[in-house]
């Protein structure tokens, strides 16, 4: 089912930009995820940054993009890349990103297509669009300048995951920095983002008003919980996102508990192979290679049965909405020595959120009581409130646009920084004009 067709239902303004720079959020302006933003100035240069979908049930989609020639994709999480294949219904759209983002995109898109068919939700693109999209990538190294219309652009490390990028854009009048999903802290597989001097900062504000616990202390708490489960004779089930979080968990366990028998299942096993093909994006790829050899990869039904005897199972889906995690949970749930360790954000209406709130979860269509101990750990790869504010100050912008956040999160940053910086709070479908 196609939701819309090019040029038929876009709400993007038809009038040209006369002065300054127009920012128009198709999604992700006043919400977390579902990101897509058009940036345009009076040179006629028009650029789309990201085009995702929110993996809720059913998914939320951004507004229709107007015609474009170029899009820059910050990273390969589905809320930033999920709708990109639809753009190929325009002529000759070029997708710019890092080599790792491009490499991982095929796995993410094919999985999205498969899940849409299994769950019966509409997707606005088909396999033909996917194949065109894979042929439309132009990859760039960090720091490499490239041109889009009258603008110069380059990518910088964003710290969110390997291959994730911030985007620096030099227009004839202003320098823009688009943060993408951002973390200023180093994590097991990548280094944190560094500030870039700019006139306009577009800053993701997911954790505005919220501080993360100390990263090393939280990792230690996680490992201690794993060891506790194993010592009482149980299996630690660790649902983890396929692109970033799962690999972080493996490195933490290898570093702090190398004696454990750890199995890795799900889409992350395929994604990690793409990481090894793009080692320039990995923090210490030699250590990751040692971790990979140490980890037992699950690649068959018999492997999955063997994993039930492991100490730790790391597997998708990170929000317990599908994937092998539910298969394992269904078989581990009756032994109270086992435990569930959630390591990421659990979205509203996700399986993980229902488990936390109600002690129940839908397993293959049946609401099932889960009596195992469930623990949650804050191992986020988004910057917390203080890091966001400090990053913004060091970028020294005149204007700042806060996106990818709830109203509450944006308002906390707005209240703290409005006297230093002119702050704009975008609403999806409504343009913001930042004048020169």
C-alpha positions as CSV (number, residue, x, y, z in Angstrom):
1,X,0.0,0.0,0.0
2,X,1.5,3.3,-1.1
3,X,0.7,6.2,1.3
4,X,1.5,9.0,-1.2
5,X,3.1,9.8,-4.5
6,X,5.6,12.5,-5.4
7,X,4.1,16.0,-5.9
8,X,0.6,15.1,-4.9
9,X,0.3,15.7,-1.1
10,X,3.4,17.5,0.1
11,X,2.7,20.3,2.6
12,X,6.0,22.0,1.9
13,X,5.6,25.7,1.0
14,X,5.4,26.5,-2.7
15,X,6.8,30.0,-2.4
16,X,10.6,30.5,-2.8
17,X,12.8,31.6,0.0
18,X,13.5,35.3,-0.3
19,X,15.9,35.8,2.6
20,X,17.6,33.7,5.2
21,X,17.3,29.9,5.6
22,X,14.1,27.9,5.8
23,X,13.9,24.8,8.0
24,X,10.8,22.6,7.4
25,X,10.4,19.5,9.5
26,X,8.6,16.7,7.8
27,X,8.9,14.7,11.0
28,X,11.0,14.6,14.2
29,X,10.5,18.3,14.9
30,X,8.3,18.0,18.0
31,X,8.7,14.2,18.5
32,X,11.4,11.6,19.1
33,X,12.3,9.8,15.9
34,X,10.5,9.8,12.5
35,X,13.1,12.4,11.4
36,X,13.1,14.4,8.1
37,X,13.9,18.0,7.5
38,X,14.1,20.2,4.4
39,X,16.6,23.1,4.5
40,X,16.5,25.7,1.7
41,X,17.8,29.2,1.0
42,X,17.4,31.9,-1.6
43,X,20.0,30.3,-3.9
44,X,17.4,27.6,-4.7
45,X,19.6,25.0,-3.0
46,X,17.3,22.5,-1.2
47,X,18.5,19.6,0.9
48,X,16.8,16.8,2.8
49,X,18.4,15.5,6.0
50,X,17.2,12.0,7.0
51,X,13.9,10.4,6.2
52,X,12.9,7.9,8.8
53,X,9.9,6.3,10.3
54,X,8.9,5.7,13.9
55,X,8.9,2.0,14.6
56,X,5.7,2.2,16.8
57,X,2.7,-0.1,16.2
58,X,1.6,0.9,13.7
59,X,4.6,3.0,12.5
60,X,4.4,6.7,12.2
61,X,5.6,8.3,8.9
62,X,6.9,11.8,8.2
63,X,5.2,14.1,5.8
64,X,5.8,13.8,2.1
65,X,9.1,15.3,0.9
66,X,8.9,17.9,-1.8
67,X,11.1,17.2,-4.9
68,X,14.8,17.1,-4.1
69,X,18.1,16.2,-5.7
70,X,20.1,15.4,-2.6
71,X,19.6,13.9,0.9
72,X,22.2,13.5,3.6
73,X,21.6,10.6,6.0
74,X,23.1,10.9,9.4
75,X,23.0,7.2,10.4
76,X,21.4,3.9,9.8
77,X,18.8,3.7,12.6
78,X,15.3,3.1,11.2
79,X,13.9,6.4,12.6
80,X,16.3,8.2,10.4
81,X,16.6,6.0,7.3
82,X,13.4,4.0,7.1
83,X,11.6,6.0,4.4
84,X,14.6,6.8,2.3
85,X,13.8,4.2,-0.5
86,X,10.6,6.1,-1.2
87,X,12.7,9.1,-2.3
88,X,13.8,7.1,-5.4
89,X,10.4,7.7,-6.9
90,X,11.9,11.1,-7.8
91,X,14.5,11.3,-10.5
92,X,18.2,10.7,-9.6
93,X,18.2,11.6,-5.9
94,X,21.7,11.2,-4.4
95,X,22.0,9.9,-0.9
96,X,25.1,11.2,1.0
97,X,26.5,9.5,4.1
98,X,29.4,7.5,5.5
99,X,30.5,4.2,4.0
100,X,29.2,2.4,7.1
101,X,25.8,4.0,7.0
102,X,25.5,3.0,3.3
103,X,26.7,-0.5,3.9
104,X,24.2,-1.2,6.7
105,X,21.3,0.4,4.9
106,X,20.5,-2.7,2.8
107,X,20.1,-4.9,5.9
108,X,17.9,-2.3,7.7
109,X,15.7,-1.7,4.7
110,X,15.2,-5.4,3.9
111,X,14.3,-6.1,7.5
112,X,11.9,-3.2,7.5
113,X,10.2,-4.5,4.3
114,X,10.0,-8.1,5.8
115,X,8.5,-6.9,9.1
116,X,5.9,-4.7,7.2
117,X,4.8,-7.8,5.4
118,X,4.7,-10.0,8.5
119,X,2.8,-7.4,10.6
120,X,0.6,-6.1,7.8
121,X,1.3,-2.4,8.1
122,X,1.5,-0.2,5.0
123,X,4.9,0.7,3.7
124,X,5.3,3.5,1.1
125,X,8.1,1.8,-0.9
126,X,8.7,-1.5,-2.4
127,X,11.6,-3.8,-3.4
128,X,12.2,-1.9,-6.6
129,X,12.6,1.4,-4.7
130,X,15.0,-0.4,-2.3
131,X,17.2,-1.5,-5.2
132,X,17.3,2.0,-6.7
133,X,18.2,3.4,-3.2
134,X,21.1,1.1,-2.9
135,X,22.5,2.4,-6.2
136,X,22.0,6.0,-5.1
137,X,24.6,6.2,-2.3
138,X,27.6,8.6,-2.5
139,X,29.8,8.0,0.5
140,X,32.1,10.5,2.2
141,X,34.8,10.3,4.9
142,X,34.6,12.5,7.9
143,X,36.0,16.0,7.1
144,X,35.7,15.6,3.3
145,X,34.0,18.6,1.7
146,X,31.3,18.0,-1.0
147,X,28.9,20.3,-2.8
148,X,25.1,20.4,-2.8
149,X,23.9,23.2,-5.1
150,X,25.5,26.4,-3.8
151,X,26.4,24.9,-0.5
152,X,29.5,23.1,0.8
153,X,29.0,20.2,3.3
154,X,31.1,17.9,5.3
155,X,30.5,15.1,7.9
156,X,31.8,14.9,11.4
157,X,31.8,12.1,13.9
158,X,28.6,12.2,16.0
159,X,29.4,9.7,18.7
160,X,26.0,8.0,18.6
161,X,27.2,4.8,16.9
162,X,29.9,3.9,14.4
163,X,29.4,5.7,11.1
164,X,27.0,8.3,12.6
165,X,27.6,11.8,11.4
166,X,26.9,15.4,12.2
167,X,26.6,17.6,9.2
168,X,28.4,21.0,8.7
169,X,26.8,23.1,6.0
170,X,28.3,26.3,4.7
171,X,25.8,28.4,2.8
172,X,26.7,31.8,1.3
173,X,25.4,33.5,4.4
174,X,25.5,31.1,7.4
175,X,27.2,28.0,8.7
176,X,24.8,25.3,9.9
177,X,25.6,22.4,12.1
178,X,23.1,19.5,12.2
179,X,23.9,17.3,15.1
180,X,22.0,14.2,14.1
181,X,21.7,11.8,17.0
182,X,24.6,12.9,19.2
183,X,26.7,11.7,22.1
184,X,29.7,13.6,23.4
185,X,30.9,10.7,25.5
186,X,33.2,7.9,24.3
187,X,31.4,4.5,24.2
188,X,32.9,1.0,23.7
189,X,32.8,1.2,19.8
190,X,33.1,4.9,19.0
191,X,34.4,8.3,20.1
192,X,32.3,11.2,21.3
193,X,31.3,14.2,19.1
194,X,33.3,17.4,19.3
195,X,31.8,20.9,19.0
196,X,31.9,22.8,15.7
197,X,31.7,26.5,15.5
198,X,28.5,27.5,13.7
199,X,25.9,30.2,13.2
200,X,22.8,27.9,13.4
201,X,22.9,24.7,15.5
202,X,20.2,22.1,14.9
203,X,20.5,20.1,18.1
204,X,18.7,16.8,19.0
205,X,17.2,17.2,22.5
206,X,16.1,13.7,23.3
207,X,17.4,13.8,26.8
208,X,16.9,17.5,27.6
209,X,16.2,17.8,31.3
210,X,17.6,14.3,32.0
211,X,21.0,13.3,33.1
212,X,22.6,9.9,32.5
213,X,24.3,8.0,35.3
214,X,28.1,7.7,35.1
215,X,28.8,5.5,32.1
216,X,31.5,3.3,33.6
217,X,29.5,2.8,36.8
218,X,26.4,1.8,34.8
219,X,28.5,-0.7,32.8
220,X,29.8,-2.2,36.1
221,X,26.3,-2.4,37.5
222,X,25.2,-4.3,34.3
223,X,28.1,-6.7,34.5
224,X,27.4,-7.4,38.2
225,X,23.8,-8.2,37.4
226,X,24.8,-10.6,34.7
227,X,27.3,-12.4,37.0
228,X,24.6,-12.6,39.7
229,X,22.2,-14.4,37.3
230,X,24.9,-16.8,36.2
231,X,26.0,-17.6,39.7
232,X,22.5,-18.7,40.7
233,X,22.5,-21.0,37.7
234,X,20.4,-18.9,35.3
235,X,20.7,-17.4,31.8
236,X,20.9,-13.6,31.4
237,X,18.8,-12.6,28.4
238,X,19.9,-9.2,27.1
239,X,17.6,-7.7,24.4
240,X,19.8,-5.2,22.5
241,X,19.4,-3.0,19.4
242,X,21.1,-4.6,16.4
243,X,23.1,-1.6,15.3
244,X,25.3,-0.3,18.1
245,X,24.0,-1.4,21.4
246,X,24.5,-5.2,20.9
247,X,28.1,-4.7,19.9
248,X,28.7,-2.4,22.9
249,X,27.3,-5.1,25.2
250,X,29.6,-7.7,23.7
251,X,32.7,-5.5,24.3
252,X,31.7,-4.7,27.9
253,X,31.2,-8.4,28.7
254,X,34.4,-9.4,27.0
255,X,36.3,-6.8,28.9
256,X,34.8,-7.4,32.4
257,X,33.6,-11.0,32.3
258,X,35.6,-12.9,29.6
259,X,35.0,-16.3,31.4
260,X,31.3,-16.2,30.5
261,X,29.8,-18.2,27.7
262,X,28.1,-15.5,25.5
263,X,25.9,-16.1,22.5
264,X,24.9,-13.4,20.0
265,X,21.7,-13.8,17.9
266,X,19.7,-11.7,15.5
267,X,20.2,-9.1,12.8
268,X,23.3,-7.7,14.6
269,X,25.4,-10.7,13.5
270,X,25.0,-9.6,9.9
271,X,25.4,-5.9,10.7
272,X,28.7,-6.4,12.6
273,X,30.2,-8.0,9.5
274,X,29.6,-4.7,7.7
275,X,31.4,-2.9,10.6
276,X,34.5,-5.0,9.9
277,X,34.4,-3.9,6.2
278,X,34.5,-0.3,7.4
279,X,37.1,-0.4,10.2
280,X,37.8,3.4,10.0
281,X,34.5,4.0,11.8
282,X,35.3,1.6,14.7
283,X,37.1,2.6,18.0
284,X,39.9,0.0,18.3
285,X,38.8,-2.5,15.6
286,X,41.4,-5.0,16.6
287,X,39.8,-5.4,20.0
288,X,36.4,-5.7,18.4
289,X,37.8,-8.5,16.2
290,X,39.0,-10.3,19.4
291,X,35.5,-9.9,20.9
292,X,33.9,-11.3,17.7
293,X,36.0,-14.4,17.8
294,X,35.2,-14.9,21.5
295,X,31.5,-14.5,20.9
296,X,29.4,-17.5,19.8
297,X,27.3,-16.5,16.9
298,X,23.9,-18.0,16.4
299,X,23.2,-18.9,12.8
300,X,20.8,-21.8,12.8
301,X,18.0,-23.5,14.7
302,X,20.4,-25.9,16.4
303,X,22.6,-23.0,17.4
304,X,19.6,-21.3,19.0
305,X,18.8,-24.4,21.1
306,X,22.5,-24.6,22.2
307,X,22.2,-20.9,23.3
308,X,19.6,-21.8,25.9
309,X,22.5,-23.4,27.8
310,X,24.7,-20.3,27.6
311,X,25.5,-17.8,30.4
312,X,24.4,-14.8,28.4
313,X,22.2,-14.4,25.3
314,X,22.5,-11.0,23.5
315,X,19.8,-10.7,20.8
316,X,17.4,-8.5,19.0
317,X,14.9,-7.0,19.3
318,X,16.0,-4.4,21.8
319,X,12.4,-3.4,22.7
320,X,11.1,-7.0,22.8
321,X,8.8,-6.4,19.8
322,X,10.0,-9.4,17.9
323,X,13.1,-11.1,16.7
324,X,14.8,-14.0,18.5
325,X,14.4,-12.3,21.9
326,X,10.8,-13.5,22.2
327,X,11.7,-17.0,21.2
328,X,14.3,-17.1,24.0
329,X,12.0,-15.4,26.5
330,X,9.2,-18.0,25.9
331,X,11.6,-20.8,26.7
332,X,13.4,-19.2,29.7
333,X,10.4,-17.7,31.5
334,X,9.6,-20.7,33.7
335,X,13.0,-20.9,35.4
336,X,13.2,-18.0,38.0
337,X,17.0,-18.3,38.1
338,X,17.0,-16.6,34.7
339,X,16.8,-12.8,34.3
340,X,16.1,-10.1,31.7
341,X,18.4,-7.1,31.3
342,X,17.1,-4.3,29.2
343,X,19.8,-2.0,28.0
344,X,18.0,0.6,25.9
345,X,15.1,2.9,25.6
346,X,11.7,1.2,25.7
347,X,9.2,3.1,23.6
348,X,5.6,3.6,24.5
349,X,3.5,0.5,23.6
350,X,6.7,-1.6,23.0
351,X,7.0,-5.1,24.4
352,X,9.7,-3.9,26.8
353,X,7.7,-1.1,28.1
354,X,4.7,-3.4,28.8
355,X,7.0,-5.8,30.5
356,X,8.4,-3.1,32.8
357,X,5.0,-1.6,33.6
358,X,2.8,-4.7,33.8
359,X,5.0,-7.8,34.1
360,X,3.4,-9.1,30.9
361,X,4.2,-9.2,27.3
362,X,2.7,-10.5,24.0
363,X,4.5,-13.6,22.9
364,X,3.4,-14.8,19.5
365,X,0.0,-13.1,20.0
366,X,-0.6,-14.4,23.5
367,X,-0.4,-12.0,26.5
368,X,2.0,-13.9,28.8
369,X,2.8,-13.3,32.5
370,X,6.6,-13.0,33.1
371,X,7.8,-13.7,36.6
372,X,11.5,-13.3,35.9
373,X,13.4,-10.4,37.4
374,X,13.6,-7.6,34.9
375,X,16.4,-4.9,35.3
376,X,17.0,-1.8,33.1
377,X,20.3,-0.1,32.5
378,X,20.9,3.4,31.1
379,X,23.5,2.7,28.4
380,X,22.2,5.3,26.0
381,X,24.3,6.7,23.2
382,X,22.5,10.0,23.3
383,X,24.0,13.0,25.1
384,X,22.4,13.9,28.5
385,X,21.1,17.3,29.4
386,X,24.4,18.9,30.7
387,X,26.4,17.5,27.8
388,X,23.8,18.9,25.3
389,X,24.0,22.3,26.9
390,X,27.8,22.4,27.1
391,X,28.1,21.2,23.5
392,X,25.7,24.0,22.3
393,X,27.7,26.7,24.2
394,X,31.0,25.5,22.7
395,X,29.5,25.6,19.2
396,X,28.7,29.3,19.8
397,X,25.6,29.6,17.6
398,X,23.4,32.7,17.2
399,X,20.4,30.5,16.6
400,X,19.5,27.0,17.8
401,X,16.8,24.7,16.6
402,X,15.8,21.9,19.1
403,X,14.3,18.8,17.5
404,X,14.0,15.0,18.1
405,X,12.5,15.5,21.5
406,X,9.3,15.8,23.6
407,X,7.9,19.2,24.4
408,X,9.1,18.7,28.0
409,X,12.7,18.0,27.1
410,X,12.9,20.9,24.7
411,X,11.4,23.3,27.2
412,X,14.0,22.5,29.8
413,X,16.9,23.4,27.4
414,X,14.9,26.5,26.2
415,X,14.5,27.8,29.7
416,X,18.2,27.3,30.5
417,X,19.7,28.8,27.4
418,X,17.2,31.3,25.9
419,X,19.1,34.3,27.2
420,X,22.3,33.2,25.5
421,X,21.0,31.9,22.2
422,X,17.9,32.5,20.0
423,X,16.1,29.2,20.3
424,X,13.5,27.9,17.8
425,X,11.1,25.0,18.6
426,X,9.9,23.4,15.4
427,X,6.5,21.9,14.8
428,X,6.1,19.2,12.1
429,X,4.7,20.6,8.9
430,X,5.4,24.3,9.8
431,X,8.4,26.2,8.5
432,X,11.0,28.1,10.5
433,X,12.7,31.0,8.9
434,X,16.1,32.0,10.2
435,X,17.1,35.3,8.7
436,X,20.6,36.4,7.8
